[in-house]
Amino acid sequence: VRNLKLEHEQEKNKILSEALETLATEHHELEQSLVKGSPPLSIISEEQFYDAVSDSESEKSLSGFETTTAYSLEDSMESKDTVTSSVSEEKVCDSGESLSNGIKKHRTSLPSPMFSRNDFSIWSILRKCIGMELSKITMPVIFNEPLSFLQRLTEYMEHTYLIHKASSLSSTTERMQCVAAFAVSAVASQWERTGKPFNPLLGETYELIRDDLGFRLLSEQVSHHPPISAFYAEGLNNDFVFHGSIYPKLKFWGKSVEAEPKGTMTLELLEHNEAYTWTNPTCCVHNIIVGKLWIEQYGNVEITNHKTGEKCVLSFKPCGLFGKELHKVEGYIQDKSKKKLCALYGKWTECLYSVDPATFDAYKKNDKKNAEEKKSSKQVSNAEESDEMPLPDSESVYVIPGSILLWKITPRPPNSAQMYNFTSFAMALNELDKDMESVIPKTDCRLRPDIRAMENGEIDLASEEKKRLEEKQRTARKNRSKSEEDWKTR
């Protein structure tokens, strides 16, 4: 009887899976034909980009935040004459180019634009993994972006000027405002970044010094089970230290992937002997199976000043039914007795403002009243509103009178859409010049041949190199397991 029930359940699952596959495929083909007359999915080889076919012990990944693939980088990049010899002179930045003040000028574009993903459906991968754990799914390289997750972490530092500003202020509340703005700005680069960064290999490192922004940073993939990336940054003027670790925990909700970046961020303002800590909001990528991918951040972020007891509690709003709350962030700075000192509001994709808490509360009360009146007068049109799926470029932030601008996002370069939606800061993260080659360790992300090949537009080579590295890491892990050798961080 038990076997019969099991067979019955398996048959039901099979029928459901086939129905879902058919529906997803039809939707995808219809969408592509409407967009730009793309060929039907049926004439595209689904196996063309399968570059990491692995055994039962292999690790696989799905999200832009997952970093489960790992192994020792010792000797891992010594192949095919190494990546540095394969990169042409035209595809690396000129180290001799600098600004008038002597600070190095960074590149503003990638060597090659991104490939179109319109002809490829993530469902073609997911349908083969029904019943498997989310951490055991391999994505074709076409869904990657040419950065390692360690480099993606470095984008926290894009708005380092906010830390420098915080360090220069005498008021604890004003310092908290700048720290809160920095915490919000740290996730701003994720807007429209639906490409998945490459999984760091165990022992992989990344180093960056930006004289123009006043910081240096070092990061390393320090663990495989669980996957943990650690980083340490400091101001060149010795005004701050910023460090933390990220362990991305994933949940698959059918049409979306939710990534909870577990780990604590710590910012130390050395001149004030203050330490601030917080965790990042949850990131969700929608329309994994069909439709246009879009990203939202939600959840509460609590920033604590451990010296004064002040806290800033920010709420990253979920989209909601009609998208009114899309990308919104709001909250308060409170003293240790929970008295509101100021209110913060804005969007993590655009800006953050500070205003008097009484003024903010009055605005919220009036806004809620207007929303209820509008809802009651438009009961008939609700069905039409629900069809309008909000996208990241929805309405701007209304500025409450008396507000102070704390942070505003830097516009992305004109070629961003063709360059994986990178910011100007992200464009420079993987640049490699001859001076760097003689200084950086062999474990640096810039020397990974798969990432370099993808950046140069060589997708087939990137796929081959990605597969080679993954196979080599499995061998290294098995050898360590046989010898009962534990991995140690550097």
RANOR-V730508 format. One record per residue. N is the residue number from 1. PHI is phi in degrees with one decimal (* if undefined). PSI is psi in whole degrees, -180 to 180 (* if undefined). D_LAST is the distance of its C-alpha to the last C-alpha in Angstrom with 2 decimals. Layout:
{{N	PHI	PSI	D_LAST} {N	PHI	PSI	D_LAST}}
//
This chain:
{{1	*	-43	56.15} {2	-61.8	-42	52.42} {3	-65.3	-38	51.77} {4	-64.3	-42	54.30} {5	-63.1	-41	52.63} {6	-63.7	-43	49.24} {7	-63.6	-38	50.80} {8	-63.3	-45	52.53} {9	-64.5	-40	49.32} {10	-63.9	-39	47.57} {11	-66.5	-40	50.54} {12	-62.9	-44	50.48} {13	-62.6	-39	46.80} {14	-64.1	-44	47.54} {15	-63.7	-44	50.46} {16	-62.8	-42	48.52} {17	-63.2	-43	45.64} {18	-65.3	-39	48.13} {19	-65.6	-43	49.95} {20	-65.2	-39	46.83} {21	-62.4	-46	45.76} {22	-61.4	-46	49.21} {23	-62.2	-47	49.30} {24	-63.3	-42	45.86} {25	-64.6	-44	46.73} {26	-62.7	-43	50.10} {27	-61.7	-45	48.66} {28	-64.3	-45	46.04} {29	-64.5	-41	48.67} {30	-63.8	-44	51.11} {31	-60.5	-45	48.62} {32	-67.7	-37	47.68} {33	-67.9	-32	51.36} {34	-75.6	-35	52.19} {35	-68.0	-58	49.36} {36	-155.8	39	50.02} {37	60.0	37	51.74} {38	-66.6	151	48.68} {39	-65.2	151	49.51} {40	-57.9	150	49.52} {41	-62.1	-27	46.36} {42	-65.1	-22	48.29} {43	-95.3	2	48.38} {44	-100.2	131	44.64} {45	-68.8	119	42.66} {46	-68.7	-19	40.38} {47	-93.7	-3	38.25} {48	-56.4	-37	37.81} {49	-110.4	18	34.32} {50	-78.8	100	33.05} {51	-109.4	2	30.02} {52	-138.2	46	27.99} {53	-63.5	123	30.52} {54	-132.1	168	28.57} {55	-84.2	-174	29.30} {56	-66.1	-17	29.49} {57	-96.6	-1	25.82} {58	-74.6	157	24.61} {59	-107.7	141	23.13} {60	-132.4	166	25.03} {61	-149.7	161	25.14} {62	-127.3	-43	27.80} {63	-91.5	159	26.97} {64	-65.1	-7	25.53} {65	-111.1	-4	23.16} {66	-80.6	141	22.14} {67	-138.4	53	18.74} {68	-84.7	-26	19.28} {69	-74.0	126	18.72} {70	-157.7	147	15.31} {71	-169.3	173	13.86} {72	-66.5	137	11.26} {73	-87.4	1	11.52} {74	-62.2	118	11.59} {75	70.5	1	15.17} {76	-67.5	-27	16.03} {77	-101.3	10	17.54} {78	-89.8	81	19.48} {79	-151.6	155	22.85} {80	46.3	48	26.25} {81	66.7	12	25.80} {82	66.7	158	22.68} {83	-66.5	-34	23.18} {84	-65.5	-31	23.61} {85	-79.9	-20	26.64} {86	-88.8	-15	28.15} {87	-85.3	125	28.18} {88	-72.4	161	31.44} {89	-61.0	-31	32.00} {90	-73.3	-18	33.82} {91	-101.7	12	30.93} {92	-122.0	155	28.45} {93	-77.3	155	29.12} {94	-82.9	112	30.83} {95	-68.4	-18	28.58} {96	-82.1	-10	31.76} {97	-81.1	124	33.12} {98	-146.7	164	32.92} {99	-80.4	173	35.01} {100	-63.9	-26	37.62} {101	-86.7	5	35.44} {102	92.3	-11	32.84} {103	-76.6	138	30.29} {104	-62.8	138	29.09} {105	-88.9	127	31.04} {106	-95.7	156	29.08} {107	-67.7	155	30.52} {108	-117.2	6	32.77} {109	-153.6	160	32.93} {110	-88.7	160	31.14} {111	-61.3	-28	32.37} {112	-145.8	143	34.10} {113	-70.3	164	35.42} {114	-72.8	156	34.37} {115	-80.2	151	36.30} {116	-72.5	135	38.73} {117	-98.1	5	37.76} {118	-63.0	-27	41.37} {119	-90.7	7	42.21} {120	-128.0	134	39.44} {121	-111.0	131	39.43} {122	-61.1	-26	36.48} {123	-62.0	-29	39.10} {124	-63.0	-22	39.28} {125	-91.9	-45	35.82} {126	-63.7	-35	36.30} {127	-65.0	-23	39.65} {128	-87.1	-3	38.10} {129	-120.4	21	35.67} {130	-61.2	130	38.20} {131	91.0	-9	37.32} {132	-89.4	160	33.64} {133	-69.8	147	30.77} {134	-61.9	-30	29.63} {135	-76.4	1	26.05} {136	-119.0	46	27.56} {137	-127.0	128	29.09} {138	-97.9	134	28.17} {139	-102.4	138	29.36} {140	-59.9	154	30.73} {141	-64.2	-20	29.00} {142	-60.6	-24	32.11} {143	-92.2	4	30.98} {144	-87.7	170	27.63} {145	-120.6	152	27.06} {146	-77.4	59	25.16} {147	-145.0	149	22.04} {148	-82.7	158	18.80} {149	-59.8	-30	18.48} {150	-64.6	-38	15.62} {151	-70.8	-36	18.33} {152	-62.5	-39	20.84} {153	-60.1	-35	18.94} {154	-62.2	-21	19.12} {155	-67.0	-11	22.87} {156	-56.2	-29	22.82} {157	-89.6	4	22.93} {158	-58.6	-36	26.09} {159	-109.4	48	28.35} {160	-60.9	-23	26.44} {161	-57.1	-27	29.86} {162	-67.3	-33	30.62} {163	-70.1	-44	27.97} {164	-59.1	-41	29.40} {165	-65.2	-44	32.83} {166	-58.8	-41	32.00} {167	-64.9	-27	30.77} {168	-85.9	-9	34.09} {169	-89.9	148	36.34} {170	-92.7	-24	38.10} {171	-84.3	132	39.02} {172	-65.5	-35	36.65} {173	-67.1	-42	38.24} {174	-65.9	-36	37.77} {175	-65.1	-41	34.10} {176	-63.1	-37	33.75} {177	-59.1	-45	35.61} {178	-68.2	-38	33.14} {179	-65.3	-41	30.12} {180	-63.3	-42	31.95} {181	-62.2	-39	32.69} {182	-64.6	-42	29.04} {183	-63.2	-38	28.14} {184	-71.3	-44	30.95} {185	-64.5	-24	30.17} {186	-64.4	-24	26.58} {187	-103.0	-1	28.09} {188	-64.7	-31	30.89} {189	-68.2	-14	29.23} {190	-77.2	-12	29.41} {191	-58.3	122	33.18} {192	65.0	11	34.43} {193	-91.3	79	30.94} {194	-89.1	-5	31.68} {195	-74.0	146	29.47} {196	-92.3	124	26.38} {197	-67.1	154	23.05} {198	-66.7	144	21.17} {199	-68.0	128	18.80} {200	-65.6	145	15.12} {201	-87.9	150	13.66} {202	-57.7	121	10.86} {203	93.5	-4	7.67} {204	-64.8	144	10.12} {205	-130.3	165	9.72} {206	-150.0	131	12.69} {207	-124.8	141	13.72} {208	-148.8	134	17.29} {209	-123.2	123	19.60} {210	-119.5	98	23.13} {211	-62.1	-35	25.47} {212	-68.7	-29	28.34} {213	-100.6	-11	26.82} {214	77.3	41	25.21} {215	-150.8	161	21.54} {216	-130.6	148	18.04} {217	-141.6	145	15.35} {218	-134.8	133	11.71} {219	-135.7	158	10.88} {220	-152.5	146	8.65} {221	-84.0	108	10.07} {222	-101.7	-10	8.48} {223	-150.6	150	11.56} {224	-105.2	-47	14.47} {225	-122.1	101	17.13} {226	-77.1	164	17.66} {227	-73.3	118	16.20} {228	-131.1	129	14.20} {229	-111.1	129	13.06} {230	-117.2	148	11.72} {231	-142.2	158	12.66} {232	-144.6	126	13.40} {233	-131.1	152	16.44} {234	-146.3	153	18.73} {235	-75.8	143	22.20} {236	-68.5	-19	22.95} {237	-97.9	13	25.77} {238	57.5	36	23.67} {239	-97.1	-17	25.75} {240	-153.7	162	23.22} {241	-134.1	133	19.75} {242	-130.9	123	19.10} {243	-148.7	162	16.30} {244	173.5	-178	16.23} {245	-144.6	150	15.29} {246	-125.2	128	17.60} {247	-123.3	99	18.73} {248	-75.7	122	21.77} {249	-107.4	126	24.59} {250	-107.9	148	27.40} {251	-136.5	133	31.12} {252	-104.9	120	33.66} {253	-108.7	27	37.11} {254	91.8	-69	39.12} {255	-102.5	-2	39.56} {256	-145.1	161	36.36} {257	-120.6	126	32.68} {258	-105.9	127	31.35} {259	-116.8	116	27.69} {260	-101.0	107	26.71} {261	-78.9	82	23.38} {262	-64.6	141	22.44} {263	137.6	152	20.18} {264	-106.6	132	20.98} {265	-92.3	136	20.89} {266	-127.5	124	21.02} {267	-116.9	125	22.67} {268	-111.8	121	23.32} {269	-94.1	102	26.27} {270	-66.1	-37	25.75} {271	-66.9	-24	29.35} {272	-107.4	0	30.75} {273	55.1	41	28.28} {274	-113.7	146	28.13} {275	-127.3	126	25.57} {276	-112.8	139	26.39} {277	-130.6	150	24.97} {278	-163.8	167	25.98} {279	-118.2	156	25.30} {280	-83.6	157	26.17} {281	-72.2	168	29.39} {282	-79.9	138	29.84} {283	-107.8	137	30.19} {284	-129.5	129	32.84} {285	-103.6	119	33.68} {286	-96.9	163	37.38} {287	60.6	47	39.59} {288	-63.8	-38	37.08} {289	-85.4	-54	40.00} {290	-137.2	160	42.64} {291	93.0	-178	43.31} {292	-82.1	128	41.37} {293	-67.1	137	37.80} {294	-147.7	156	37.34} {295	-119.5	142	34.80} {296	-137.6	156	35.30} {297	-117.0	137	33.25} {298	-151.5	163	34.64} {299	119.3	169	34.07} {300	-94.3	138	33.93} {301	-120.1	120	31.30} {302	-111.1	115	31.55} {303	-100.0	127	30.13} {304	-118.3	130	30.32} {305	-91.9	106	30.63} {306	-73.8	-11	29.66} {307	-86.1	-44	31.55} {308	-98.1	-19	34.88} {309	86.1	-2	34.89} {310	-68.1	148	35.78} {311	-134.3	147	34.76} {312	-119.4	116	35.01} {313	-106.7	112	35.73} {314	-108.7	140	35.68} {315	-111.9	114	37.11} {316	-85.6	113	36.04} {317	-77.2	136	39.24} {318	-70.9	163	39.51} {319	-58.2	-45	41.85} {320	84.1	175	44.83} {321	-64.3	-45	47.86} {322	-107.7	8	49.12} {323	77.9	12	45.95} {324	-64.4	-32	47.19} {325	-93.8	6	43.96} {326	-55.2	123	41.69} {327	70.5	3	38.62} {328	-73.0	144	40.15} {329	-131.6	133	38.20} {330	-154.1	157	40.02} {331	173.1	-168	39.65} {332	-136.0	152	40.25} {333	-99.2	128	38.74} {334	-124.0	149	39.99} {335	-81.2	-177	40.11} {336	-67.0	-16	39.30} {337	-94.4	9	42.85} {338	70.1	22	42.30} {339	-78.3	132	44.75} {340	-71.4	123	44.19} {341	-97.1	-36	43.45} {342	-164.7	163	43.17} {343	-110.8	147	42.79} {344	-122.6	143	40.38} {345	-156.6	161	41.17} {346	155.7	-154	40.49} {347	-133.6	139	38.65} {348	-68.8	-14	34.94} {349	-90.2	-9	35.98} {350	-133.0	-59	38.11} {351	-165.7	171	38.24} {352	-143.6	133	38.27} {353	-119.2	158	41.21} {354	-120.8	142	42.08} {355	-151.9	162	45.58} {356	-59.9	135	47.61} {357	-60.8	-36	47.21} {358	-65.4	-41	51.00} {359	-63.4	-41	51.44} {360	-66.4	-43	48.73} {361	-63.2	-39	50.25} {362	-65.4	-41	53.67} {363	-63.6	-44	52.40} {364	-63.2	-40	50.74} {365	-63.9	-44	53.98} {366	-68.4	-38	56.09} {367	-65.1	-39	53.78} {368	-65.5	-40	53.96} {369	-63.3	-45	57.75} {370	-64.5	-37	58.05} {371	-65.3	-39	55.85} {372	-67.8	-39	58.10} {373	-65.3	-41	61.22} {374	-64.8	-38	59.85} {375	-65.9	-42	58.96} {376	-69.7	-28	62.44} {377	-88.6	-6	64.15} {378	-129.2	40	62.16} {379	-62.3	-35	62.25} {380	-71.1	-31	63.65} {381	-89.8	6	60.94} {382	-60.8	-37	57.99} {383	-63.2	-39	57.84} {384	-66.7	-40	57.50} {385	-62.4	-39	54.70} {386	-66.8	-21	52.62} {387	-78.1	-17	52.65} {388	-87.9	95	50.87} {389	-75.7	118	47.16} {390	-69.5	145	45.38} {391	-117.1	168	42.76} {392	-57.5	-17	40.11} {393	-99.3	33	42.65} {394	-72.5	-173	45.10} {395	-49.7	149	47.02} {396	-78.2	176	45.63} {397	-82.0	133	45.26} {398	-78.7	127	48.48} {399	-90.3	116	48.12} {400	-70.9	133	49.79} {401	-53.5	136	51.97} {402	91.4	2	50.39} {403	-78.2	154	46.81} {404	-116.8	127	44.13} {405	-75.6	122	41.69} {406	-96.3	-38	38.08} {407	-156.2	141	36.30} {408	-136.1	135	37.52} {409	-66.6	146	35.57} {410	-79.7	130	35.51} {411	-57.6	143	37.62} {412	-76.5	155	35.87} {413	-64.4	157	36.85} {414	-59.0	-29	39.97} {415	-92.5	13	38.14} {416	-59.3	-42	35.65} {417	-62.1	-30	37.45} {418	-86.8	-7	37.10} {419	-118.7	48	33.41} {420	62.5	24	32.06} {421	59.3	33	33.27} {422	-70.2	149	30.47} {423	-80.9	171	30.81} {424	-61.3	-36	30.90} {425	-63.9	-44	27.42} {426	-66.7	-32	26.12} {427	-56.1	-33	27.99} {428	-92.8	-5	25.79} {429	-66.2	-31	22.32} {430	-108.1	11	22.14} {431	-66.7	145	24.21} {432	-139.5	122	23.17} {433	-119.2	173	25.01} {434	-63.6	-34	25.12} {435	-64.4	-39	23.59} {436	-65.2	-40	20.41} {437	-56.6	-32	20.16} {438	-87.0	-5	19.81} {439	-114.3	-45	17.11} {440	-71.7	150	14.67} {441	-71.8	163	11.95} {442	-65.8	-15	13.20} {443	-86.6	0	11.01} {444	-70.4	142	13.01} {445	-54.0	-34	15.61} {446	-61.9	-21	18.39} {447	-94.6	4	18.19} {448	-72.4	122	18.83} {449	-68.1	-30	22.35} {450	-70.2	-43	23.58} {451	-66.4	-43	23.00} {452	-63.5	-42	24.42} {453	-63.9	-41	27.39} {454	-66.0	-41	28.21} {455	-59.9	-35	28.12} {456	-83.5	3	30.55} {457	83.8	11	32.81} {458	-96.6	79	32.28} {459	-64.9	-43	32.12} {460	-61.8	-43	32.94} {461	-65.8	-41	30.21} {462	-60.4	-41	27.69} {463	-64.5	-43	28.91} {464	-63.8	-44	28.66} {465	-68.3	-37	25.11} {466	-62.4	-43	24.02} {467	-64.4	-42	25.74} {468	-63.0	-44	24.25} {469	-65.0	-41	20.62} {470	-65.2	-40	21.49} {471	-66.9	-39	23.25} {472	-68.2	-36	20.50} {473	-67.6	-35	17.93} {474	-65.1	-40	20.54} {475	-63.4	-44	20.99} {476	-63.5	-39	17.34} {477	-67.4	-41	17.35} {478	-64.2	-40	20.66} {479	-64.7	-39	19.61} {480	-66.6	-37	16.76} {481	-66.6	-40	19.45} {482	-65.0	-39	21.96} {483	-87.7	1	19.94} {484	55.6	38	18.82} {485	-92.6	130	15.19} {486	-91.5	140	12.76} {487	-76.3	136	9.65} {488	-121.6	136	6.53} {489	-71.4	161	3.78} {490	-78.0	*	0.00}}
//
